[in-house]
């Protein structure tokens, strides 16, 4: 999962890589000493003649982020194994502490998208493969300081995870800041799944990088994967009180259709998802 996340983030860090169709990480094979992956990306037409330069930039970026995230690359090598290294080491260096020669633990990545998604109340019931599907359909979005991401009452077109920087959730109507969200914070997932207009505005307080899953990709995932849709419904079912409040909110705003009205909250959720995502 960490390899997939890192490769996708590397892909979307390149200006020439398009967001649609999304980049893909293909698990090719079990190699002799490693798992073999391919990164597939699509680029803007204007960059078609720059194939070597694009590959070079991608490889440099992958090397950098693999090293930062503690992902090792198994270069071909031969190793000499000594049965009693202590005896030889102490002969040349009597004061040498062999324990100090052990490999340092790899540095943990700053943000693990899969872990953040699993910490969401609405995605915590998904298994590793379902979480990976969410990660693979996501994109990266950059915001400059004071740039508005969306405003109150805007339609919900995606949910977000803060990778770096700081965003502020505020209400223009009351002129009040509701929350400040840093790396690892997520927002907007329930609004996306239920088609609820934004209840607050969000803007960047400094240069920020966000991971976003947008409506078209989420819709395609639900349509093509009935098991994933069922897992989402089951996860929503763990929060029926919140669902009731959201349903009442939609009814108050006149955003409920007669076809989806149902006294059973879970039946309503199924109808709502069917209407929104097909």
N, C-alpha and C positions, 0 to 999 in steps of 0.2 A: 504493500500500500504506500509506504514512504517513497519508494522509487517512482511509482505512478504519479503521486502528487508532485514530486520534485521535477520530473520530466515535463509535466503539463505546465507548471509555473515557468519553467525555462522557455517553453514554446511561446507562451503568451507575453513573455518579456521582450520579444522581438517585434519591432514595429511592422515588419513585412508580413507577419503571420495573421491571417484573417480569423475572425471569431466564428464565422459560419461558412462552411461546416466546421465543427469544433475539432481541435487536435485529438489524436487518439494514441494511446499506449497499447501496443500489441505484444502479448506474452508469446514469444516465438517458440521457445524450447527450453528444456533442461540441459544445459551444457555440462561438460566434464567437471568444471570447477565453479560454475556460476549459472544463474538464471539469465536467459537471453531475452531482451526486450527490443522492440523497434518503436521509434517515435514517428508518427505520421502527422505532418502539418500541411496546410494549404496556404499559399502565399498570394499577395496581390499581383495582378497581371503585370504591373509596371516593373516588378522585380524578377521576372522570369529569366532574364539574361544574367542574373547574379547568383547562380546556383552554388559555385564554389565559395563565394564570400558568405552566403547565408549559412551553409553547412559549417564553415569555420566558426562563425559567430555563435552558432548553436552549440558546437562542441566546447568552445571556451566557456560558455555559460554553464553547460552541464557539468564540466569539470569543477568549476567554482562552487556550484551549489551541492554537488555530491560531496566535496570535501567539507563544506560547511555543515552539512547534515549527517556527516559520519558514515556515508555510503562508500564502501570500498570497491575498487576496481581490481579484479583478480588478474594482474599481469602474469604472463607465463614466467615461471621461476623454478629454480632447483634449490632444495634445502638440504643442508648437512645436519644430520641429527647426531648429537653426542649423548652417549649413555650416561656419563657422569660429568656434566659440565662443571659442577662445583669443584671437582678435583683439579681440572685444568685452570679454571679461573683463579682459584686461590694460589696456584703455583706462580702465576704472573702478577696477580694483584691480591695480596693477602687481605687487604682491607675492603675489598669490593663487596657491596651488598647486592646480591643477585636479584632481590625482590624489586630493586629500583629499575631493573631492565625490562620489566613487563610492559606490554603495550598499554598506553593510556586508554581509558574508556572513551568511546566516540562521543563527540559532543551532540547533544540532543538538538533537533531542529527548533527554531524559535516558535513556530506554529505548526501543529499537525492538523490539517483540515479534517481528517477522519475522526480524530479525537474530539475536536470541537463539535462536529456534527453529532457524534454519539452523545455528547453532553446536553444536546437539545432535548427538551421533553418530548418533542414530536418526532424525533428520529432515533431516540435511544433504543427502541425496539427493533431497529433494522440490523440485519447481520452484516458481516464484513463485505460480502459481495454487493449488497444493496447500497451500502455506504460508498463503495468504490464507484458504483454507477452514478451516484450524485456528484462525486468529485470529478468524474470524467466529463460530465456535461456542463460543468461550471466554466467561468471565464474570469479574467482579472480586469479590474477597472481602477484607473488612477484618478485621484481627485487632487486638485490644487487647494491650498489654504483658502478657506471661506467659500469654496465652490459648493453649491447646493446639489445634493444627490436627488432628493425629491421633496415635494411640499405636501402639506396636509391636504387631504381629500384627493390626491392624485391616485389613479388606479394602481393596484399592486402588480408590478411587472416582474418581480424577482425577490429573492431573499439574499442576505449579505452576511459575510464574515469579514471582520477587520483583520487584515494581515499585518499592516504596519500603520503607524500614524494615530490619529485621534479624530473621532467624529462626535458631533453634538446633536442630541435629539431635543427638539424644542417645539413649542407651540406659538405660532405667530399671533393667534387670537388672544392669548393671555399674556404674551410677551414674557414667557418663562422657559428656562432650560429644564428639561425633564431628566436628562441623563447625559453623561459623557462616556463614550465607549472606546476602549483601546484594543490592542491586539488580542485576538482570541474571542472577542465579543461577536455575537450574531444577532440579527434582527430581521423581521419581516417574513418569517417562514409561515406563520399561520395566516397572515393576510394573503400571501400568494396562494396557499392551498384552498382557501375559502372564498377568494375573490373579494376581499374586504378592502375598501378604499383606505389609504394611509390615514392614520389617526394623529400623526405628528409630522413635522418636517425634520429633515436630517441634512446637515452640512459638515464639511471637513473643517476642523480647527487648525490643522496643519497638513502638509502634504501627506496623503494617505494612499494605501493600496488595499483594495477590497477584492474578495472572492465573491462572485455573484452567480447564482443559478437563475436564469431567466425563464419567463413563462413558456416560450415555444419549446425549449429543450425539456423542461419539466413535463409539459403536455405530451411530448413525444415519448418520454420515458414511461409515463402512466399508461399511454395507449398501447405500447409495445410489450409491456411487462405486467400482466394481471397479478402476479405474485407480489410485485412491488406495490401496486395499487392497494392490494389487500393489507399489506404490511402497514401502509400509511393510514388506512382506515382504522386498523386495530390500535395503532399508536394514538390516533386522535381520540379513540374511545376511552383512553385512560384519563381524559380531561373533559368529562361531560359538563361539568359546571362552567368551565370557560366556553365551551361550545354553545351552551344555552345563552350565555351573555352575548356572544357574538351574533347568534341567530336573532335575538331580540333587537340588537343594534341594527342589523340589516333590515328587519321588519320596520323599525321606526323610520328608517331612511327610505322606505319604499323600494328596497332592492331585492325583495323576495318575490319569486314568481309563484303563482297558484299551483303549478305543476310540481314544485319541489316542497310544498308545505306538507309537514308530517309531524305528528305529536311525538313520535319516537325519534330521539335525537340522532341515533345512528342511521336510521333510514334516511333522515334528512341529509346527513353527511354524504351518504352514497349518492343521493339524488343531486346534491350540490356538486360533487366531483364529476358526476356524469354530465351535468349541464355545462360546467366550465371546461372540462378536458375531453369530453366525448367518451 
